């Protein structure tokens, strides 16, 4: 139950002024009654539909409501109501120590009982960037963050915590593939409509079940790689574009220490190296120069395939996140985001498909692009944002813990706070 509550409190909601439609009388009534439902037990059978109570029994609902009161104090008032349709919207409830946003869905037929309710965010009272930085510094293991305003002369650094620390960034490396693809398209070397075979399938993602060699456009592969973090799409693009060219983009886009991460491993190669059967290769790889690493990968290509990966062996505990990874500092990632802002072209709409945070928060920005990465012991989040006033910003952050899985919902909540504080 506690886990369910944690999973649905990932996002901080700030409702924009104005709404898409005016609430109906029935919706207003149920929105106002939500305050009572959260304040004390009772009345659930007349407020919630049978469908809802089958999924969330009364006892579970009461425990969740009590947990919210424990965390945030008593509910004191209903706040703004933003509706998307006569039956669906977002309702703010003001607690003593926070403002909570709920997606509320009512049945279209009278008596319009509630059929859906999901907590989509908690905005802390009196939050500040200093408090956020302190919370990031308090994370177990090692965390790093950089926030910058992006201008014609490059990033202007606004806030940071260990922002020059090299961090494992997981699938964030796919942004380098996107940057090289954008360069190649702009140079006339490639077209988004070019079709290539799906030749390098990895160990996870939707495309894993696609037929071997399935014809796909570069645009389709790029969209899957970014919006879904599909590993087969990433490996196919990395090797089709040419690893040497993507590696060159690492330095071109502003990485301060490219040798720390080169060559960029395909996902199948990286996780094959983490397998116990390849421990000898992993030890050699970790201490080798970039050129020696390239030679090792080429010489052992048959051992470093998706077929060698048993993902269960690395799913629960961090494995070689300090040696077999994709490394960058938060400032490196900000430079990469700035390069994409200035040169990305059609990459920008692809980055915006999955904004990484709740839609209600993403709408506070004129544009919000995102790519993150995660595995056991690693989470990274990278945002390219344009404010309603036209100014551009970048936020890049990573959290590594070599001893345990990181709390991904906790980190997502921190990054959502950062974006909303910046948007203010």
N, C-alpha and C positions, 0 to 999 in steps of 0.2 A: 504493500500500500504506500509506504513511504517512497519507494522507487517510482511508483506511478506519479506521485505528486512531484517528485524531482523532475521527471521527464517532461511534465507539462508546464513547468515553471522556467523554461529556458529563456523566455523572451521578455523584454521590457517593452511595454506598449505606451505610446504617446499619441493620443488621437488628434488628428489635424482639425483645425477649425472648420466648421461646416461639415455636412455629411452628404452621402450620395443620394439619400431620400429621406422623407420625413417618416418617423415611426408611426405605425398604426396605433389605434387606441389599445388593441389587444397586446401589441408588442410593448408599449409603454407600461401597461399594467404588469406584465410578467417581468420586465426589467426592474421595476420598482420593488416588486415582491422578492426579487433576488436578495436584496439587502436583509430582509427578514429571514430568509432561508439560511443565510450565512451567519446570522447573529445568534441563533439558538435552535435547538432541535424542535421538530414538530411541523406538521403540515406537508410532509413530503408527498404523500399519496395524492393530494389534490393539486400539487404544483408540478410534479414530474409525471411523464407518461409511463405506462407500463413498460414500454420499450426501453426507456432510460433506466428504470429501476431493475429490470432484468440484468442489465449490464453493470449497474452500480447499485447494489442493494442499499437500503436505508442505513444500515449500520456502517457500511463503508463510507457513504456520503457524510454521515455525521462525524466520523473520524477525520475525514479530509477537511471538513469545515472547521473542526476544532483545531486541527493542525495549523490552518491558516491563521486562526485567532492567536494561537500560541506564538507564531512567528511574527505577526504584524500588528497585534493588538486587536481591539474591538472594531467591527465595521461601524462607521459613523454616518455615512451618507452615500447615496447613489450619485455618481458623477455623470459624465457625458455618455450619451447613447449615439452610436453611429450605426445605421442600418444599411445593408446592401440590398435587401429585398423586404417584403412585408413580413417574412418569417425568420430572417437571419441578420445578425449584426453583432456589434461588440459593445459591451456595457462596462463602464468603469465603476468600481466600488472603492470608496475611500475608507481605509483603515486608519488606525491611530498612527501607525508608523510607515505606511506605504499606500500607494494607489495600485489596485489590482485590476487587470483587464480580463474579461471573460467573453469568449464567443458564445452567444446564446441563440439557440434555434428553437422555435416554437412550431407546434403543429398548425397547419392552415385552417383546420376545422375547429369550431368551438367545442370545448372550452379552451382551446389553444394551449394545452399543457406543453411543458418543456420537453423536447425530444433530444436535445443536444446541448451540452455545456462543457466548455473546455477553458481552463485557465491558460491565457496566452501571454501573461507578463505581470511583473511586479516592479514598480518604480519606487525606489527607496526615497523617503523624505530626506531632504538635505544632502543628497548625493553630490559628490564633487570629483574632479579628476585626481586630486590628492588622495581621496579615499580609495578610488579605484586603483591607483598605483600601489597603495599600501596593501590592498587585497591581492594584487598580483604578486607582490614581493613575498607575501605570506604563503603562497602555494608551496607544497612540498616538492622536493626536487629542485629544478631550475626553470625559471620562466624569464622571458624577455619580451619587450614591447617597444615599438616605435610608432609615433604619430607625427605626421608631417603635413603641412600645407604645400601643395604643388603649384609652382609658378613657372614662368618662362626661364628663369635661371636655375631651375631644379628644386629639390625639396628644401623647405624651410622647416627645421626640426622644432616641434612644439612640445612634445612630451616623450619621455622614454624611461625604460627600466632595463638596464643591461643590454642596450640596443646594439652594441657592437659584439655581443657574444655569439659565437657560432652555435647554431642549434640544429637538431634534427627537425626536418620540416615535412616529412612524409610526401604525400602527393602534391604538395605545393610546387615541386619541380616541374609539373606539367605546364606551368606558366612559361617556362623557358621554351618548351616545345611550341606553345602558342606564339611566342614572340618570334621564333624562327619561321614559323608558318606565315605569320603576318609579313615578315621581311621578304620571304620568297614570293608571296603574292604581289606585294608592292613592286618588286623588282621585275615582275613579269615572268619569273621562273616557274611559277605554279598558278593554278586557278582554283578557286574554291570548288568548282564543279568537276575538277579532275577526279577520275575514278581509279582507285587502287584496290588490290585484293586484301582482305583481312587475313594477313599471313602470320602474325605473331600473337597468337592468343595467349592470354595470361590466366591466372588462377581464380579470378573473380570478376564479376561485372556481367551486365546483360548480354554483351556480345560474346561471352564465353560459349553460349549455346547456339550461336549462329554457325552456319555451315563454314567449314574451312575454305578460305579463299573467296568468301562472299564479296562481291564488288560493292565498294562503298565510296562515296565522295569524300574529299578531304573535309568538307564542311560537316558532314554527318559524323565523321570520326572525331573532329574537334569538339562538336557539341556533346557527344557522349563522354569524351575525356574530361570535359570541364563540368558540365551540369550533373553528370552521374559519377564522375571520377572513374570511368570505366578503364580498367587496366589493359585490356586487350586493345582498345583504341589508342591508348598512350604508347604502348610498345610498338604497335604497327606504325604510328606516325613518327616516333623517334627514329626508327630504323629506315623508314621510307624517305624521310627528309635527309637522313644522314647524321649519325651520331656526331661526327666531327663538326658539322655545321651547327648543330644544337649546342654542342660544347662551346663553340666560339661565341654563341649568343650569351653565355653566362658572363663572360668578361665584358662583352659589348654593352650589356644592359646595366653594368655597374657593380657587379659582385667584386668585393674588395680582395678576396682570397680564393680565386677560382680553383687553385690546386687542392683546396680542402675538400672539394666535392666532385672533381673530375676524375674519370669520365662519368657522365650521367648514366646511371645504370637503368636498364629496362626493369620494370617491376618484377618480371619473372627471374631475371638475373639476381636482383637484390635479395629476394626471398629464398632463392635457391642457395645463395651464399650463406644464408642464415641457418640452413638445415644442418643438423648434426653430422650427416654424412659428408658434408663439404667443409668441415671445421678447418681442415688443413688449408684449403683455398682461402677461407675467410681470414685466417691469421696472416697469410702472405699478402692478401689484398690490403689489409688494414695498415700495414707498414710500408707499402710500395709507393713509388712515385706515380703520377698520373700515367706516364707512358708505360711503366711496368704493369700497372693495373689493366690498361688496354690490352697488353700482350697476354696477360693472364686470362682475361675474358675470352679473347679469341682462341687461345689454346685449349680452353676447357668449355667451349660452347655447348658440347653435348651433355655436360653435367649441369649446365646453368639454364635449364628450361623450366617451363611451368610444370612439366611432368614430374620434376624432382621436388616440387613443393608440397609439403603436407602442412596446410595452413593451421591445422589444429595445434601443431607444435609451437607456434609463435603467437597464437591468438590471445592467450591469457597473461603471459609474462613478457616483459620487454626483452628483446633479443638483439644484441649487438647494435643498439641504437646510437652508440658513440663511435662506431667504426664502419658499419655497413648501412649507409643512409644517404640522404640528399641534404647537404648542409648549407646553411646560409644564416646570416644575421638578420634581425628585423630591418636594419637599414638597407641591407642588400635587397630584401624583398620590396621595400619602398621604392628603391631605385628601379627595380624591374617593373613595378606597377606604373611608375611615372613614364618609363619607356613605352609601355603599352598604351598609356593615355595619349602620348604624342604620336605614336607610330602604329597603333594597333588596328585602326580602321574597322573592318567588319568583325574583329575579335571582340570589340566592346559589347555588342549585343549578345554574344555568346556568354560572356562573363556575367551578364545580368540575368540569365535565365534562372539560376539558382542563387539568390542573394545571401544565403547562409544564415539569415535571421528571419523572424516572423514578417509576413507581408505588411502588417500594420506599421512595423518599425521601418521597413525598407521604403515605404511610401513617404517617409519624412525627407527622403533624398530625391533630387531630380534624376540622378543616376546612381545605381549601386551595383558594382561588379564584385564578384567573390570567387576565390578558390582556396580551399584548405587542404588539410591532409591529416590522417591519423592512423595509428596502429598502437599496439600495446606499449604504453609508456610515452607516447608521442601524440600531441595535437598541435596543429598550426592553423591559423586563420589569417587571411589576407584580403583586405577590402580596398577597393578603389571607389571613391565616393565624390559626387558632385552635389553641392548644396543648392538649395532653391535660389540662392543669390548668384549661382554660376561658379563659385570657387570650388577648386578641387582639393581633395584630401586623400591621404593613404593611411591605413592602419595595418600593421603587420605584427603578429605576435606568435610565440611558440611556448609550449610548456613540455618539458622533458622530465621523466623520472625513470631512472634505470632500475628501480627496485619494485615498481608496482604499476598497474594500470592507472592512468590519470582519470580524473573525474570530468568527462567531456561535457556534461550539462553545466557544471560549474564554470568551465572555461567559456562556453558559449554565452552564458549569462554575463560574464565579465566583459566580453567583447561587445555584447549588445549594449551594455551600459556605456562603454567607451564611445560607440557610435552615437548614441542618443545624447550623451553629454556634449559631444562635438557638434551635433546638429543644433543644439541650443544656441 
